[in-house]
Amino acid sequence: MIGGERPLGLVLLEMALLVLLGPLVTGTIQKMKARLQCRRGAGVLQPYYDLIKLLRKGTVQADTASGFFRSIPVFVLAATVTAGALVPVVRVGPTTFPLGDALMLLGLLALARFLTAVGALDAGGAFGGMGASREMTIAPLVEPVLMMVVFSTALTAGTTELGALAAHRGTSWIVAWRAADFLGFAAMLVLLPAETGRIPVDNPDTHLELTMLHEGMLLEHSGPGLGCMLLASHTRQIVTLGLVAALFFPAGPADAAGALGLLLGAGAFAVKVLVLATYLALVESSYAKLRLFRVPQYLGVGFVCALVALALRIL
């Protein structure tokens, strides 16, 4: 699979697909969790209904919040959506989009995380401050490991541009795996629940003050602002899954052109995201949430895997 250059129009189309499909991935995970737990659960389209409901509501803001607080949801959503432009969806290959590569993607996700924490602190609420402090405790344990996984994968391709990296693996990606690839993929499996805010690191289905991380930072937002924050969370999740797919499973059409090629590429991407979403649902249904002080031990497994993978690449 050797991909050609991805034009700007295709990149923008892929970005729009990620934004539109982000809530569907969340709804699918919730539905699978409900079935695994012998519950009926809400429909897979429920996240879309929640977003529409929030966009129709008014905004309530704390008296202690500054004028910058209203802009936080827009900036968070903009950073996350821009990160989605760097993920190859329907076709692999380098992009003409001038922003950058996987490192830029991780930087934009880190910026969105930072702005979310700033908004929680700006409101002056106890729960928001607690959630922000916990999120900033987890972030230094996750983001450097993600960078090491990217570096270990990119060393063989000589580039960190996701489309070019996926195209470099070629059609023999499934038989060309080495020990470093298995270790890097194991590190990503450990980090996925943390980066997407799911069990065993966080619990997206509760607002208990003793367990909140990401949800605690959203409590001060309401109406369209909260809708933007939730849409950013959905988009961040599918962008992270797309990052894993591009790094380790670049399966898709062999530079196919036309509508058929786009459909094949979108179908292959959907299958990869569905597999990873099933993994998240299985993990959430099989494990309990860890205590906050046990989370570094859990993430330390991913750090060791990523470090050994990078060392094997260098050596």
C-alpha positions as CSV (number, residue, x, y, z in Angstrom):
1,M,0.0,0.0,0.0
2,I,1.8,3.1,-1.2
3,G,-0.2,6.2,-0.8
4,G,0.0,9.2,-3.0
5,E,0.0,12.8,-1.8
6,R,-3.2,13.7,0.1
7,P,-4.5,17.1,-1.2
8,L,-5.9,19.8,1.2
9,G,-9.5,19.1,0.2
10,L,-9.2,15.4,1.2
11,V,-7.6,16.3,4.5
12,L,-10.4,18.7,5.3
13,L,-12.9,16.0,4.4
14,E,-11.2,13.5,6.7
15,M,-11.2,16.1,9.5
16,A,-15.0,16.6,9.0
17,L,-15.6,12.8,9.1
18,L,-13.7,12.5,12.4
19,V,-15.8,15.3,14.0
20,L,-19.1,13.9,12.7
21,L,-18.2,10.3,13.7
22,G,-16.8,11.1,17.1
23,P,-20.1,11.0,19.0
24,L,-21.1,7.8,17.2
25,V,-17.9,6.0,18.5
26,T,-18.8,7.1,22.0
27,G,-22.4,5.9,21.6
28,T,-21.1,2.6,20.2
29,I,-18.8,2.1,23.2
30,Q,-21.6,2.9,25.6
31,K,-23.9,0.5,23.9
32,M,-21.4,-2.3,23.9
33,K,-20.7,-1.7,27.6
34,A,-24.4,-1.9,28.4
35,R,-24.7,-5.2,26.5
36,L,-21.6,-6.7,28.2
37,Q,-23.2,-5.7,31.6
38,C,-26.6,-7.2,30.7
39,R,-28.3,-3.8,30.3
40,R,-30.2,-2.4,27.5
41,G,-28.5,0.9,27.5
42,A,-29.1,4.1,25.4
43,G,-29.0,4.1,21.6
44,V,-25.8,4.6,19.8
45,L,-27.1,8.0,18.6
46,Q,-27.6,9.3,22.2
47,P,-24.5,11.5,22.2
48,Y,-25.9,13.4,19.2
49,Y,-29.1,14.0,21.0
50,D,-27.2,15.3,24.0
51,L,-25.2,17.7,21.9
52,I,-28.4,19.1,20.2
53,K,-30.0,19.5,23.6
54,L,-27.0,21.4,25.0
55,L,-26.8,23.7,21.9
56,R,-30.4,24.8,22.5
57,K,-29.9,25.7,26.2
58,G,-28.7,28.9,27.7
59,T,-25.4,29.5,29.4
60,V,-24.9,29.9,33.2
61,Q,-21.5,31.2,34.3
62,A,-20.0,31.5,37.7
63,D,-19.5,35.1,39.0
64,T,-15.9,34.4,39.7
65,A,-15.1,33.4,36.1
66,S,-13.3,35.9,33.8
67,G,-14.3,36.9,30.3
68,F,-11.8,34.4,28.9
69,F,-13.9,31.5,30.3
70,R,-16.5,31.8,27.6
71,S,-13.8,31.4,24.9
72,I,-12.3,28.2,26.4
73,P,-14.7,25.7,24.8
74,V,-14.2,27.2,21.4
75,F,-10.4,27.1,21.7
76,V,-10.5,23.5,23.0
77,L,-12.7,22.4,20.2
78,A,-10.6,24.2,17.6
79,A,-7.4,22.6,18.8
80,T,-8.9,19.1,18.8
81,V,-10.5,19.5,15.4
82,T,-7.2,20.7,14.0
83,A,-5.5,17.7,15.4
84,G,-8.0,15.6,13.5
85,A,-6.7,17.1,10.2
86,L,-3.4,15.3,10.8
87,V,-4.9,11.8,10.9
88,P,-5.1,9.8,7.6
89,V,-8.6,8.4,7.3
90,V,-9.6,7.4,3.8
91,R,-6.1,7.4,2.2
92,V,-2.5,7.2,3.4
93,G,0.4,9.2,2.1
94,P,1.9,12.6,2.9
95,T,-0.4,15.6,3.2
96,T,-0.2,19.1,1.7
97,F,-1.7,20.4,4.9
98,P,1.1,22.7,6.2
99,L,0.6,22.2,10.0
100,G,2.9,19.2,10.7
101,D,2.8,15.6,11.8
102,A,2.3,13.3,14.7
103,L,4.2,15.6,17.1
104,M,2.0,18.5,16.1
105,L,-1.0,16.3,16.7
106,L,0.1,15.4,20.2
107,G,0.9,19.0,20.9
108,L,-2.6,20.1,19.8
109,L,-4.1,17.5,22.1
110,A,-1.9,18.7,24.9
111,L,-3.0,22.3,24.3
112,A,-6.6,21.2,24.4
113,R,-6.0,19.5,27.7
114,F,-4.2,22.6,29.1
115,L,-7.0,24.9,28.1
116,T,-9.6,22.7,29.6
117,A,-7.7,22.8,32.9
118,V,-7.3,26.5,32.7
119,G,-11.0,26.9,32.2
120,A,-11.7,24.7,35.2
121,L,-9.4,26.8,37.4
122,D,-10.7,30.1,36.1
123,A,-14.2,29.4,37.2
124,G,-13.0,29.1,40.8
125,G,-15.0,26.0,41.7
126,A,-13.8,23.3,44.1
127,F,-14.6,20.4,41.8
128,G,-13.1,22.1,38.7
129,G,-9.9,22.8,40.5
130,M,-9.7,19.2,41.9
131,G,-10.3,17.8,38.4
132,A,-7.8,20.1,36.8
133,S,-5.1,19.1,39.4
134,R,-5.8,15.4,38.8
135,E,-5.7,15.8,35.0
136,M,-2.4,17.7,35.2
137,T,-1.0,14.9,37.4
138,I,-1.9,12.2,34.8
139,A,-0.9,14.2,31.7
140,P,2.9,14.1,32.4
141,L,2.6,10.3,32.7
142,V,0.8,9.9,29.4
143,E,2.1,12.5,26.9
144,P,5.9,11.6,27.0
145,V,5.0,8.0,26.6
146,L,2.9,8.8,23.5
147,M,5.9,10.6,22.1
148,M,8.2,7.7,22.7
149,V,5.8,5.4,20.8
150,V,5.7,7.8,17.9
151,F,9.5,8.0,17.9
152,S,10.0,4.3,18.0
153,T,7.6,3.8,15.1
154,A,9.0,6.7,13.1
155,L,12.6,5.7,13.3
156,T,12.2,3.1,10.6
157,A,10.3,5.4,8.2
158,G,12.5,8.5,8.8
159,T,9.5,10.7,9.3
160,T,6.8,11.5,11.9
161,E,4.2,12.5,9.3
162,L,1.4,10.0,9.9
163,G,0.3,9.6,6.3
164,A,3.9,9.1,5.1
165,L,4.6,6.8,8.0
166,A,1.6,4.6,7.2
167,A,2.5,4.5,3.5
168,H,6.0,3.5,4.4
169,R,4.8,0.3,6.1
170,G,3.3,-0.9,2.8
171,T,1.1,-3.9,2.2
172,S,3.4,-6.1,4.2
173,W,2.7,-4.3,7.5
174,I,1.1,-7.4,9.1
175,V,4.1,-9.6,8.5
176,A,6.7,-6.9,9.1
177,W,6.1,-6.5,12.8
178,R,9.1,-6.7,15.1
179,A,9.5,-6.9,18.8
180,A,9.5,-3.1,19.0
181,D,6.2,-2.9,17.2
182,F,4.6,-5.3,19.6
183,L,5.9,-3.4,22.6
184,G,4.9,0.0,21.1
185,F,1.4,-1.4,20.5
186,A,1.2,-2.8,24.0
187,A,2.1,0.7,25.4
188,M,-0.7,2.3,23.3
189,L,-3.2,-0.3,24.6
190,V,-2.2,0.7,28.2
191,L,-2.4,4.4,27.4
192,L,-5.7,4.4,25.4
193,P,-8.0,4.3,28.5
194,A,-6.0,7.2,30.1
195,E,-5.9,9.3,26.9
196,T,-9.7,8.8,26.3
197,G,-10.6,9.3,30.0
198,R,-11.9,5.8,30.6
199,I,-11.7,3.0,33.2
200,P,-9.3,2.1,34.9
201,V,-7.9,5.6,34.9
202,D,-11.1,7.7,34.8
203,N,-14.9,7.0,34.7
204,P,-16.9,9.0,32.1
205,D,-20.2,7.8,33.5
206,T,-20.1,9.3,37.0
207,H,-19.9,12.7,38.7
208,L,-18.8,11.5,42.1
209,E,-16.3,14.0,43.4
210,L,-13.9,11.2,44.6
211,T,-13.6,9.8,41.1
212,M,-13.8,12.7,38.7
213,L,-10.9,13.7,36.5
214,H,-12.0,15.0,33.1
215,E,-15.7,15.3,34.1
216,G,-14.7,17.5,37.0
217,M,-13.3,20.1,34.7
218,L,-16.5,20.3,32.7
219,L,-18.9,21.0,35.6
220,E,-18.6,24.8,35.3
221,H,-19.6,24.8,31.6
222,S,-23.2,24.8,30.4
223,G,-25.3,25.1,27.3
224,P,-23.4,25.5,24.0
225,G,-20.1,25.8,25.8
226,L,-20.6,22.4,27.4
227,G,-21.7,21.1,24.0
228,C,-18.4,22.2,22.5
229,M,-16.4,20.6,25.3
230,L,-18.3,17.3,24.9
231,L,-17.8,17.4,21.1
232,A,-14.1,18.0,21.7
233,S,-14.0,15.0,24.0
234,H,-15.7,12.8,21.3
235,T,-13.3,14.1,18.7
236,R,-10.3,13.6,20.9
237,Q,-11.3,10.0,21.4
238,I,-11.6,9.1,17.7
239,V,-8.4,11.1,16.9
240,T,-6.5,9.0,19.4
241,L,-7.9,5.8,18.0
242,G,-7.0,7.0,14.5
243,L,-3.4,7.7,15.7
244,V,-3.1,4.1,16.9
245,A,-4.5,2.8,13.6
246,A,-2.1,5.0,11.5
247,L,0.9,3.9,13.5
248,F,0.3,0.1,13.7
249,F,-2.5,-0.9,11.3
250,P,-2.2,1.2,8.0
251,A,-4.7,-1.0,6.1
252,G,-6.7,0.5,3.3
253,P,-6.9,0.9,-0.5
254,A,-3.7,0.7,-2.5
255,D,-3.7,4.3,-3.7
256,A,-7.2,3.8,-5.1
257,A,-8.8,6.8,-6.9
258,G,-12.3,7.9,-7.2
259,A,-15.4,7.3,-5.0
260,L,-14.7,3.6,-4.7
261,G,-11.2,4.3,-3.2
262,L,-12.7,6.7,-0.7
263,L,-15.3,4.3,0.4
264,L,-12.8,1.5,0.8
265,G,-10.5,3.7,2.8
266,A,-13.4,4.9,5.0
267,G,-14.6,1.3,5.5
268,A,-11.1,0.1,6.5
269,F,-10.8,3.0,9.0
270,A,-14.2,2.3,10.4
271,V,-13.3,-1.4,11.0
272,K,-10.0,-0.4,12.8
273,V,-11.8,2.1,15.0
274,L,-14.6,-0.4,15.8
275,V,-12.0,-3.0,16.9
276,L,-10.3,-0.4,19.2
277,A,-13.6,0.8,20.5
278,T,-14.5,-2.8,21.4
279,Y,-11.3,-3.1,23.3
280,L,-12.1,0.0,25.3
281,A,-15.6,-1.4,26.0
282,L,-14.2,-4.7,27.2
283,V,-11.7,-3.0,29.4
284,E,-14.3,-0.8,31.0
285,S,-16.6,-3.8,31.6
286,S,-13.8,-6.0,33.0
287,Y,-12.0,-3.8,35.4
288,A,-12.8,-1.4,38.3
289,K,-11.5,2.2,38.4
290,L,-8.1,2.4,40.0
291,R,-7.4,4.7,43.0
292,L,-5.7,7.8,41.9
293,F,-2.4,6.9,43.6
294,R,-2.4,3.5,41.8
295,V,-2.7,5.1,38.3
296,P,1.1,5.9,38.0
297,Q,1.8,2.2,38.6
298,Y,-0.6,1.3,35.8
299,L,0.8,3.9,33.4
300,G,4.3,2.8,34.3
301,V,3.7,-0.4,32.4
302,G,3.1,1.6,29.3
303,F,6.2,3.7,29.9
304,V,8.4,0.6,30.2
305,C,7.0,-0.9,27.0
306,A,7.5,2.3,25.1
307,L,11.0,2.8,26.5
308,V,12.1,-0.7,25.5
309,A,10.5,-0.3,22.1
310,L,12.5,2.9,21.5
311,A,15.7,1.2,22.8
312,L,15.2,-1.7,20.4
313,R,14.8,0.7,17.5
314,I,17.9,2.6,18.4
315,L,20.0,-0.5,19.0
